[in-house]
Amino acid sequence: MQYTAHKPLEVISWNASSEAFASQKVQIQELAQNAASKEIQIIMPKDALMKEHKAPFAISVQVLSGRIWFEVGGERVEMGALDMVCLDANVAHSLGGLADSILRLSLAKADDTKRINAVLGK
């Protein structure tokens, strides 16, 4: 997806329609970008999975709605709405949907969403 500049004051909605979960596949969409970071919406249907992968820069993952599991180094935790995890660069992790969920992924601006699509097999 090509990033489009936003107005100085533009509200960006993180909501997703129920149809977004119908495909049962993880979907990503870049919603915002500034000089330092990119904000990615992840639609994670129940039972969907993002296999183990690493990010080349530090990341933050926040659950906006729903419930997921998140695993690092064999330790798995459950996360609910408004829970967040921050990882340093090159930390292997995986995650999966325990319920239909909307996640916020914060990436360094130098990171590329093509990398995430590769994890999803797209």
N, C-alpha and C positions, 0 to 999 in steps of 0.2 A: 504494500500500500504506500502510495506517495503521500508524504506529509503536506498538509495545507496549513499555512499560517492562520492563526486565529486573531480576532480583534483583541485589543488590550483587555477588554472586559467581556468575556464570553463564557457563559455557563456551559459546561460539558456534562452531559448526562451519562452516568454509568449503568443505568437501568437496561435490562434486556427483556424482550418479549418472550412469552412462553414458547413461541415458535423457534426461538434461538436454541432451545434445548432439544427440539424434536429430532435433530439429526443424530443425537447421541455421540457426537464427535466434539472434541475440543476445538474451539474457534478463538482466534486472536484478532484484535483490531487496535491499531495505534490511535489513541484519542487525543493526545497532547504531546507537545515537545517544547522545551525551552533551551537556553544556552547550555544547560548542564545535563538534562535528562530527558527520557522518553517515558510516557505513561501508557501502558498497554492494558487493554481490557481482555481478560481471559474468560470465556464462557466454558465452564466445566460441568457437563451433565453428570448426573449420578452414574457411578461405575466407570466413568471415563478415566483414562490414565495418561500421564506424561512420564514416559520411561526415564531412567536415570540419565542425567546430562549435567554439563557444567556451563557456567557463564564466564566469559573472559574478563568481566568486570564485576564489581560488587552489585548485588541486586537486593530488592525488598519485595516481598510478596505479602499482600494483605487480602484477607477474605472480606468482601463487602456484604455478601449475603450467601447463605447456604452453609455447608460444612464439608471439609476436605481432610485427608490425611496428608502429611508432609514427612518425608524421610530423608535423613542425612546420616551416613555412616552406620547404617543398621538400626538407628534410633528413629522410631515412628511416633509422631504426635498427631492428635486430632486438633483441628483449628476450626473455630466458628466465626460468626460475623464479628468484624472489627479486630480479630486477632491478626498479628503480623509477625513475619520472620525476616531477618536480615542476614544475608550471607556474604562472605568475602568472595573475591574472584576465585574461580577454579575449584569450588566446593561441589562435589557430586551430590545431586539430590534428585528425588522423584516425588510425584504427588498424584493424588487421585480423588475423585469425587465421591463423597459419602451421601450427598444430596445435590440437586441442581444448584450450582454455585456461580457467583460472579466474583472474579479476583482482579485485583489491581497489581500489576507488575511494574516496578520502577526500574528502568535500565539506564546505564550511562549513555549519553548521547552517541558515543563512539560505537556502541553495540549495534547489532543489526537484527531486525526482526526476521530476516531470512534464516538465521540460526535457529530461531524458535520453530519456524515452519519445518526445518529439517528434523527436529526432534519429533514433530507430529507426523512425519512422513509425507509432507506436502511438497 
